[in-house]
Amino acid sequence: MRRGAGSYKRNESGGEQGFWPSYADMMSAVALILFFLMLLSYIQNLVTGNDLQNTQEVLAQTKEQVLLAEDQLAGLTDELKKKQDQLEDYAVQIVQQKEEMEAQDKLIGQQEAYLSAANDELTQMRNQMQTIAVLRLSILEQIRESIVEVMGDASKVSIGDNGNIILSDSVLFDLGSSEIKEDSAGVLGELIDVFYQFLSDEENARYVDSIVISGHTDITGTAESNRVLSTDRANSVLNYLLLGKNGKLNGYSSYFCAAGYGATRPVASNETEEGKAANRRIEISMILKDDTVLDIVENYLALDLPGTEPAAASPVPEPTASPEPSEKPRFSIFG
């Protein structure tokens, strides 16, 4: 009969042997397996523990990096906020600058318009002042030409450096006398006509303050006698002008005056006869209402205004046309 797994068998010595040895072997194998399993588990735990530690360290480092990144982000955020504030300030400044530029453009436009208007006014003033500048010289030149035409001798009449008409005393007087010579009536009559034509034009007369007839002598005789002689001669010419030709200039007598300077204002040396003859003279000068206007005119005419040509240098320049009310030529009365 077949034995069961747990049956006994008889050994060669006649005894019986059970299954326990095989069970012990099995248990040993199981124990060994369990040991290996535990060893593997331990090793696995060791490996897992190391990995966990490494992971924790990496996690800690990552956390530090995250914190650092957060700090950097906070700093960048603050910097960005500052930049945004600066941009806003710049935007405000740009708007303000744009407004200022618009205001400046407007102001520049106003200034350009003002300068244009001022330039027009200065141009008109220049034209008027050119007319004033030539006023005295023109009338005196007309007087000189009229006298030369009557006398037929240009050596006895001239225009001095001071712009005055200079008549030699021999044209009107005998030596040492204040009586006007009969043959000088033509010269003085021509003076009356020229002055009348000039003063009867209101555009001319409005600039004139006075017309001075001044007498001058050489040093012959005493200073007192020369003052008396020069004054008497000037008054003789003045009286003739106001009374001649039936008092033609009587209505303009307020413009005329006489003065005697004796020998105090020589124009040449009294050491020679020629010099003495030059010093014995009658001068006719025209004083404008503003006695500084000629200096102003000379300085002003030296300036070059935009858009204008410099005034041509000429002893008697033609008057420049000026706006109303001075459109008509000032000196048309002289032909």
C-alpha positions in Angstrom: 0.0 0.0 0.0 1.2 3.5 -0.9 2.3 5.6 2.0 1.1 9.0 2.6 3.2 12.0 2.8 3.3 12.0 6.5 3.9 8.2 6.9 6.9 6.6 8.3 9.3 4.4 6.5 11.7 2.0 7.8 15.3 2.6 7.4 17.9 0.1 6.6 18.7 -0.5 10.3 15.2 -1.4 10.9 14.2 1.9 12.5 11.6 4.4 11.2 12.3 7.9 9.9 9.6 10.7 9.6 9.3 13.6 7.2 10.6 16.3 9.6 14.0 16.6 8.0 12.4 17.7 4.8 10.3 20.2 6.7 13.3 21.7 8.3 15.0 22.1 5.0 11.8 23.8 3.7 11.7 26.1 6.6 15.3 26.9 6.2 14.7 27.8 2.6 11.7 29.9 3.6 13.7 31.6 6.3 16.5 32.2 3.8 14.0 33.7 1.3 12.6 35.9 4.0 16.0 37.0 4.9 16.8 37.9 1.3 13.5 39.7 1.1 14.2 41.6 4.2 17.7 42.4 2.9 16.2 43.6 -0.3 13.7 45.7 1.6 16.4 47.2 3.7 18.5 48.0 0.8 15.5 49.4 -0.9 14.7 51.5 2.2 18.3 52.7 2.2 18.1 53.6 -1.4 14.7 55.2 -1.0 16.0 57.1 2.1 18.9 58.4 0.2 16.7 59.4 -2.7 14.3 61.1 -0.3 17.1 63.0 1.4 18.4 64.0 -2.0 14.9 65.0 -3.0 14.5 67.0 0.2 17.8 68.7 -0.4 16.8 69.5 -4.0 13.4 70.6 -2.7 15.1 72.9 -0.1 17.4 74.3 -2.8 14.5 74.7 -5.1 12.6 76.5 -2.4 15.5 78.8 -1.8 15.7 79.5 -5.5 11.9 80.1 -5.6 12.3 82.6 -2.7 15.2 84.2 -4.4 13.2 84.4 -7.6 10.3 85.9 -5.7 12.6 88.5 -4.2 14.0 89.2 -7.7 10.5 89.3 -9.1 9.5 91.7 -6.3 12.5 93.9 -7.1 11.7 93.8 -10.8 8.1 94.6 -10.0 9.2 97.6 -8.0 11.6 98.6 -10.8 8.8 98.2 -13.3 6.6 100.4 -11.2 9.3 103.0 -11.0 9.7 102.8 -14.8 6.0 103.1 -15.2 6.0 106.2 -12.9 8.9 107.7 -14.9 7.0 107.0 -18.2 4.0 108.7 -16.8 6.1 111.6 -15.7 7.7 111.7 -19.2 4.3 111.6 -20.8 3.2 114.5 -18.6 6.4 116.4 -19.5 5.9 115.7 -23.2 2.4 117.0 -23.0 3.6 120.1 -21.2 6.5 120.6 -23.7 4.0 120.2 -26.5 1.8 122.8 -25.0 4.8 125.1 -24.5 5.9 124.5 -28.1 2.5 125.3 -29.3 2.5 128.5 -27.2 5.9 129.3 -28.5 4.8 128.7 -32.0 1.9 131.0 -31.4 4.2 133.6 -29.9 6.7 133.3 -32.7 3.8 133.8 -35.2 2.8 136.9 -33.3 6.4 138.1 -33.2 6.8 137.5 -36.9 3.6 139.4 -37.6 4.8 142.2 -35.3 8.3 142.2 -36.9 6.7 142.3 -40.4 4.5 145.2 -39.4 7.4 146.9 -37.7 9.6 146.4 -40.7 6.9 148.0 -42.9 6.7 150.9 -40.5 10.5 151.2 -40.4 10.6 151.2 -44.2 8.0 153.9 -44.3 9.9 155.9 -41.6 13.1 155.4 -43.6 11.5 156.8 -46.7 10.2 159.8 -44.7 13.5 160.4 -42.9 15.3 160.2 -46.2 13.0 163.0 -47.4 13.7 165.0 -44.2 17.5 164.4 -44.6 17.6 165.9 -48.0 15.1 168.6 -47.2 17.6 171.3 -46.1 20.3 170.4 -48.6 17.8 170.4 -51.4 16.4 173.8 -50.7 19.8 175.3 -50.1 21.1 173.7 -53.3 18.1 175.2 -55.1 19.0 178.6 -53.6 22.6 178.2 -54.7 21.7 177.3 -58.2 19.2 180.2 -58.4 21.8 182.7 -57.2 24.5 181.4 -59.6 22.0 181.7 -62.5 21.3 185.3 -61.6 25.0 186.2 -60.9 26.6 184.0 -63.6 29.4 183.4 -61.1 29.6 180.2 -59.1 32.7 181.3 -57.2 30.7 183.8 -55.0 28.2 181.3 -53.6 28.7 177.8 -52.2 27.3 175.2 -49.7 29.6 174.9 -46.7 30.5 171.7 -44.8 27.8 172.6 -42.3 25.2 172.6 -45.0 24.7 176.4 -45.1 24.6 178.6 -48.1 27.6 180.9 -48.1 27.5 184.2 -49.9 30.6 186.3 -50.3 30.1 189.8 -48.8 31.1 191.4 -52.1 27.9 190.0 -53.6 25.8 192.2 -51.4 28.0 194.8 -49.7 30.8 197.2 -50.3 33.9 196.7 -48.1 33.1 197.8 -44.5 29.5 198.7 -45.4 26.1 197.2 -44.3 24.2 198.9 -47.1 22.9 196.5 -49.7 24.3 197.2 -53.1 21.8 198.2 -55.8 23.1 195.5 -58.2 22.4 192.7 -55.6 18.6 193.2 -56.0 18.4 190.3 -58.5 20.1 187.9 -56.1 17.9 188.9 -53.1 14.8 188.9 -55.3 15.6 185.3 -56.3 16.0 184.4 -52.7 12.5 185.8 -52.0 11.0 183.7 -54.8 12.7 180.5 -53.7 11.8 180.9 -50.1 8.2 181.8 -50.9 7.8 178.7 -53.1 9.4 176.5 -50.5 7.5 177.8 -47.4 4.1 178.0 -49.2 4.2 174.2 -49.4 2.9 173.0 -46.0 4.7 169.6 -46.5 8.0 171.5 -46.6 7.3 174.2 -44.0 6.2 171.7 -41.3 9.7 170.6 -40.8 11.3 174.0 -40.6 12.0 175.7 -37.3 13.8 178.8 -38.5 15.9 180.2 -41.4 18.9 182.1 -40.0 20.7 184.9 -41.8 24.1 185.2 -40.1 26.8 187.8 -40.8 30.6 187.1 -40.5 33.7 189.4 -40.8 37.4 189.0 -40.9 39.6 190.3 -38.0 40.1 193.7 -39.5 39.0 196.3 -37.0 37.9 195.7 -33.4 35.9 192.8 -32.1 33.0 195.2 -31.2 33.0 196.9 -34.6 33.0 193.5 -36.4 30.1 192.3 -34.3 28.1 195.4 -35.1 29.0 195.2 -38.8 28.1 191.5 -39.1 24.8 192.1 -37.2 23.9 195.1 -39.3 24.6 193.2 -42.5 22.5 190.2 -41.4 19.6 192.5 -40.5 19.9 194.3 -43.8 19.5 191.0 -45.7 16.7 190.0 -43.5 14.8 193.3 -43.9 15.2 193.1 -47.7 13.8 189.6 -47.8 10.8 190.5 -45.7 10.1 193.8 -47.4 11.2 193.1 -51.0 8.7 192.3 -53.8 5.9 194.0 -51.9 6.4 192.0 -48.8 6.0 188.6 -50.5 7.6 186.8 -47.5 5.9 188.9 -44.9 3.4 186.1 -44.1 6.4 183.8 -43.3 8.4 186.3 -41.2 8.2 184.1 -38.1 10.6 181.6 -39.8 13.4 184.2 -40.3 15.9 185.6 -37.9 19.3 187.4 -38.1 22.5 187.0 -36.1 26.0 188.6 -36.2 29.1 186.7 -35.2 31.8 189.1 -36.1 35.1 187.4 -36.6 34.4 184.6 -34.1 33.6 181.9 -36.7 36.3 182.0 -39.4 36.2 179.4 -42.2 39.7 180.3 -43.4 42.9 181.8 -42.1 43.0 185.5 -41.6 46.7 185.6 -42.4 46.0 186.0 -46.1 43.8 188.3 -48.1 42.1 185.2 -49.7 41.3 183.9 -46.2 40.0 187.2 -45.1 37.8 187.4 -48.2 36.4 183.9 -47.4 35.6 184.9 -43.8 33.7 188.0 -44.9 30.4 186.3 -45.7 26.7 185.9 -45.2 25.4 182.5 -44.4 21.9 181.2 -44.8 21.1 178.2 -42.7 17.9 176.2 -42.3 17.2 174.8 -38.8 14.8 171.9 -38.6 12.3 171.7 -35.8 14.2 169.0 -34.0 17.8 170.1 -34.0 18.9 166.4 -33.4 17.0 165.0 -36.3 19.9 165.2 -38.7 22.0 163.0 -36.4 19.2 160.6 -36.0 18.7 160.5 -39.8 22.4 159.9 -40.5 22.6 157.1 -37.9 19.3 155.6 -39.1 20.2 155.7 -42.8 23.4 153.8 -42.0 21.3 150.8 -41.0 20.2 148.2 -43.6 16.7 147.2 -43.1 15.6 143.7 -44.4 14.1 144.1 -47.9 15.4 147.6 -48.5 18.3 148.9 -50.5 20.9 151.2 -48.8 20.3 154.9 -49.6 22.5 156.0 -52.5 25.2 158.4 -51.6 24.5 161.6 -53.4 24.9 165.3 -52.6 21.2 165.9 -53.4 19.4 162.5 -53.6 16.0 162.4 -55.1 13.3 162.2 -52.4 11.9 158.8 -51.9 8.1 158.4 -52.3 6.5 157.9 -48.9 3.0 156.7 -47.9 0.0 159.0 -47.3 -0.1 161.8 -46.4 3.2 162.5 -48.0 2.8 161.0 -51.5 3.4 164.1 -53.6 7.1 165.0 -54.2 8.3 167.6 -51.6 10.4 169.6 -54.1 8.2 169.7 -57.1 7.9 173.5 -56.6 11.4 173.9 -57.8 10.7 172.4 -61.2 
